[in-house]
Amino acid sequence: MGSPPVDDRNADQAAYWNGAAGRRWVARQETLDRVLAPIQEVLLDRAGVGAGERVIDVGCGCGTSTIALARLTGPNGRLTGVDISAAMLARARERTPVELAVDYVLADATLYAFEAGRADLLFSRFGVMFFAEPTQSFRNLYGALRPGGRLAFGSWREPRHNPWMLLPLHEAYRHVPKLPELGPEDPGPFSFAREDRVRRILSEAGFTSIAFEAVDLTLDLAVGRGLDAAVRSALEIGPVSRAVEGQPAEVVAQVESSIRTALAARQQGETVPLGASVWIVTAACRA
């Protein structure tokens, strides 16, 4: 499968998601989906997906949200899953039941020529925070919506509200150098943490009726499988995986030991619950 046309400013993200990051997500897809399931459930509820709707799933990854959306839209709906990662889309195609009305497109949503004015809903589970020029990207996505169509996506709130990611990372930093610090508007997990910034981006792209809901949840890093599973999750998903990449085995072992101690203090039976917080953002296309 070839590489899609990519906006030059998104080239680094394309390389990242078609490299080690994409391979990690594919390898850990089942665990990631179980960890993030509480967030997807809330987001699907707020999106108000209806039978027969046309939906574009932006940054669909391995297809979990796309499959869930297709089950809601039913046989008369149409799902288009868009992602920049060939490996993740291959996994999505592999696991999508043949009876579901789903198309997957390898594309940069900033440039892709969506069918104009047909979609009822733009949806994304953490797929929109990585655009280098998000206003331009959302303008392109806006053009795919029919008049009165809707937007619904989830994005992480500030790091301090997300100990499920930050606690393991702080433990890793006892042993490895800190990752390069991202600016608040640099593409990355927390680039949509500020409500004022996201509201400006969406307004400039043409959206109306913009609303934000802060949702606090508890995520189980162990996915019900005990402390060992939680430690593996902490090491293999999120920023810790990048922090330990290329480190000697003995250093990784030290990181693992520190994370294990920290997570053991949070363990409850076979679960290791940690706090998380997201924005559920909704908006509309002018009627």
Phi, psi and omega in degrees: 000128183282173178275144180280159170300135185230135170303134185307325183287345177260007186298321180296320178293321178298317179294320182297311184282345173263006179245227187298322183297314178299319179295321178297316181296320178297315182295326184253018187306313183298314180294316179302316180298322180289321178297317186271359184305319180299326180288316179300321180300314179294317183295318178298321178297314183289334181288338177059046185292134181246158178299139176082002183281153172264124187230138172250122179259108188272127184066051189287345176058231183277009168091005184297312179292325180296316179298316179298317178297318181297325177294328179282323181282336174077187187294339180264000176272180177212123178252134171240115176262126184241131176207158182266352184261115179296320182295318181290322178292325176300318177295320179299314180297321182297325188255001181274122179304140186294336184282350180276142182275081185229135169242139175247137183233124173276108188197157167269115185296346176291328187248337191300138181274082176294153173297125189286136168064031183243332187285141174276331187212133165260127186230147174202131172257091178064035180248004187245004185269004188248007177285134177290323178236079189298328179298315178298317180298314181289332174297317178296317179295322180303321181296342179279344184277144169287160174304129183085359178293171191235158173235137174213124177214161175249141175215152182288141169279187188304151180308323183297341178269001187231066179297341179298332175265320190281324182299309177299324181294318178299323177293321178297323182291352172291342189232341183230157178297152178292147175295154176305133183286130177271143172290161184297342180247005176288144178305134181165177186304328187252016183289344177251025182287333184268121182300318184297321180294313183294321178299318178296315181302311183292321178297315180294333178279350176114354184286151176235177177051044184283129182223146180237135174234120176278123182240118177262132182223173171242127178251138181261104180297336181276347187042044176074015186244012174094178188297318181303318180295322179295319179296318177299317179300315181298323182283331192253347177233158180077192189291337180299322181300325178284324183294327183264356182300127179083359180281151177298155184303323182292327177289317177300322178297322177294318176300314180300318180297316180294319178296319179301315180298316181294318181286329178301327179291341180258356186294137174228099185063235179267009179247157173227084185280135177224151184287149176214156179211134182229159164267133164257112186253129176233151180200177183220157171271141180303137180286000000 
